[in-house]
Amino acid sequence: MKHSETVAIAIDKIWKNYDKEQMWEGYELLRQAAEKGDADACCYLGRCHLGEEFVWCGAEFPVDEELASRLIKESVRLGSADGVLCALRTGNLSPAVRKTMPFASLEEAFMTV
């Protein structure tokens, strides 16, 4: 599955450079796309709030695990295969969340990514 152009640009700005201003531009792109219901944007925006294990600390994105959890769960519900794997990695893929994913299995989500 290919990300939307907006999400692809945001990923490049956030995870493929170390320029704080560019990273915040990417963050804003994700925020706007997530507000419009872009499932992958919700996933990656959630990752931005999980701290330096998930994003370079030099961006100084606020760590907010509750917000990250909500965004990642929403990404699963909206159909992001990336979101399913992220939810699995972060402990957010509870049985209740798993029931909301539009994939028959974790393997299907993995193969989609």
C-alpha beads as a LAMMPS data file, in Angstrom:
LAMMPS data file: protein, C-alpha beads

113 atoms
112 bonds

1 atom types
1 bond types

-500.0 500.0 xlo xhi
-500.0 500.0 ylo yhi
-500.0 500.0 zlo zhi

Masses

1 110.0

Atoms # bond

1 1 1 0.000 0.000 0.000
2 1 1 1.340 3.371 -0.945
3 1 1 1.074 6.346 1.398
4 1 1 -0.662 9.508 0.268
5 1 1 1.677 12.093 -1.229
6 1 1 1.258 14.248 1.884
7 1 1 2.267 11.416 4.211
8 1 1 5.210 10.455 1.995
9 1 1 6.497 14.037 2.080
10 1 1 5.990 14.222 5.846
11 1 1 7.897 10.954 6.377
12 1 1 10.795 12.350 4.350
13 1 1 10.772 15.577 6.369
14 1 1 10.580 13.867 9.757
15 1 1 12.491 10.589 9.450
16 1 1 14.979 11.274 6.670
17 1 1 16.744 14.400 7.930
18 1 1 17.815 16.137 11.108
19 1 1 16.517 19.637 10.487
20 1 1 14.130 20.688 13.248
21 1 1 12.240 23.171 11.052
22 1 1 11.720 20.572 8.301
23 1 1 10.571 18.045 10.883
24 1 1 7.960 20.453 12.232
25 1 1 6.780 21.112 8.666
26 1 1 6.333 17.351 8.289
27 1 1 4.499 17.219 11.609
28 1 1 2.084 19.901 10.441
29 1 1 1.458 17.989 7.205
30 1 1 0.622 14.882 9.229
31 1 1 -1.634 16.840 11.566
32 1 1 -3.630 18.306 8.698
33 1 1 -3.906 14.955 6.904
34 1 1 -4.956 13.195 10.119
35 1 1 -7.703 15.775 10.639
36 1 1 -8.995 14.823 7.185
37 1 1 -9.061 11.131 8.097
38 1 1 -5.814 9.895 6.515
39 1 1 -5.181 6.619 8.342
40 1 1 -1.417 6.549 7.777
41 1 1 -1.123 10.177 8.884
42 1 1 -2.757 9.212 12.183
43 1 1 -0.219 6.431 12.633
44 1 1 2.837 8.561 11.944
45 1 1 1.516 11.541 13.890
46 1 1 1.073 9.190 16.832
47 1 1 4.687 8.042 16.457
48 1 1 5.806 11.668 16.688
49 1 1 4.478 11.733 20.257
50 1 1 6.252 8.575 21.456
51 1 1 9.641 10.084 22.149
52 1 1 13.151 9.378 20.976
53 1 1 12.637 5.646 20.522
54 1 1 10.360 6.534 17.582
55 1 1 11.581 9.922 16.332
56 1 1 14.753 11.980 16.641
57 1 1 14.627 13.959 19.893
58 1 1 16.105 17.045 18.212
59 1 1 12.691 17.815 16.724
60 1 1 11.450 18.351 20.278
61 1 1 7.986 16.978 19.559
62 1 1 6.006 16.798 22.802
63 1 1 5.893 13.305 24.264
64 1 1 2.259 12.391 24.900
65 1 1 1.689 8.657 25.117
66 1 1 -2.080 9.014 25.591
67 1 1 -2.444 11.080 22.425
68 1 1 -0.117 8.714 20.564
69 1 1 -2.206 5.743 21.656
70 1 1 -5.449 7.386 20.497
71 1 1 -3.944 8.289 17.118
72 1 1 -2.453 4.850 16.528
73 1 1 -5.707 3.100 17.443
74 1 1 -7.579 5.453 15.110
75 1 1 -5.145 4.618 12.316
76 1 1 -5.965 0.932 12.754
77 1 1 -9.696 1.618 12.687
78 1 1 -9.285 3.720 9.528
79 1 1 -7.375 0.933 7.769
80 1 1 -3.669 1.712 8.029
81 1 1 -1.554 -1.431 7.730
82 1 1 1.359 0.643 9.067
83 1 1 -0.901 1.532 11.983
84 1 1 -1.591 -2.139 12.721
85 1 1 2.118 -2.900 12.934
86 1 1 2.780 0.221 14.978
87 1 1 -0.066 -0.704 17.335
88 1 1 1.424 -4.169 17.708
89 1 1 4.874 -2.689 18.429
90 1 1 3.570 -0.199 20.993
91 1 1 1.155 -2.484 22.812
92 1 1 -1.909 -0.733 21.424
93 1 1 -3.279 -3.683 19.451
94 1 1 -5.645 -4.944 22.119
95 1 1 -8.275 -7.522 21.153
96 1 1 -10.845 -4.706 20.942
97 1 1 -8.635 -2.638 18.616
98 1 1 -7.750 -5.705 16.568
99 1 1 -11.466 -6.284 15.901
100 1 1 -11.675 -2.833 14.287
101 1 1 -8.916 -3.440 11.746
102 1 1 -10.094 -4.130 8.202
103 1 1 -7.512 -6.894 7.730
104 1 1 -8.263 -10.578 8.149
105 1 1 -4.990 -11.135 9.998
106 1 1 -1.761 -9.557 11.153
107 1 1 -0.062 -11.367 8.281
108 1 1 -2.313 -9.573 5.791
109 1 1 -1.422 -6.206 7.339
110 1 1 2.267 -7.143 7.300
111 1 1 2.105 -8.197 3.647
112 1 1 0.332 -4.923 2.797
113 1 1 3.190 -2.942 4.303

Bonds

1 1 1 2
2 1 2 3
3 1 3 4
4 1 4 5
5 1 5 6
6 1 6 7
7 1 7 8
8 1 8 9
9 1 9 10
10 1 10 11
11 1 11 12
12 1 12 13
13 1 13 14
14 1 14 15
15 1 15 16
16 1 16 17
17 1 17 18
18 1 18 19
19 1 19 20
20 1 20 21
21 1 21 22
22 1 22 23
23 1 23 24
24 1 24 25
25 1 25 26
26 1 26 27
27 1 27 28
28 1 28 29
29 1 29 30
30 1 30 31
31 1 31 32
32 1 32 33
33 1 33 34
34 1 34 35
35 1 35 36
36 1 36 37
37 1 37 38
38 1 38 39
39 1 39 40
40 1 40 41
41 1 41 42
42 1 42 43
43 1 43 44
44 1 44 45
45 1 45 46
46 1 46 47
47 1 47 48
48 1 48 49
49 1 49 50
50 1 50 51
51 1 51 52
52 1 52 53
53 1 53 54
54 1 54 55
55 1 55 56
56 1 56 57
57 1 57 58
58 1 58 59
59 1 59 60
60 1 60 61
61 1 61 62
62 1 62 63
63 1 63 64
64 1 64 65
65 1 65 66
66 1 66 67
67 1 67 68
68 1 68 69
69 1 69 70
70 1 70 71
71 1 71 72
72 1 72 73
73 1 73 74
74 1 74 75
75 1 75 76
76 1 76 77
77 1 77 78
78 1 78 79
79 1 79 80
80 1 80 81
81 1 81 82
82 1 82 83
83 1 83 84
84 1 84 85
85 1 85 86
86 1 86 87
87 1 87 88
88 1 88 89
89 1 89 90
90 1 90 91
91 1 91 92
92 1 92 93
93 1 93 94
94 1 94 95
95 1 95 96
96 1 96 97
97 1 97 98
98 1 98 99
99 1 99 100
100 1 100 101
101 1 101 102
102 1 102 103
103 1 103 104
104 1 104 105
105 1 105 106
106 1 106 107
107 1 107 108
108 1 108 109
109 1 109 110
110 1 110 111
111 1 111 112
112 1 112 113
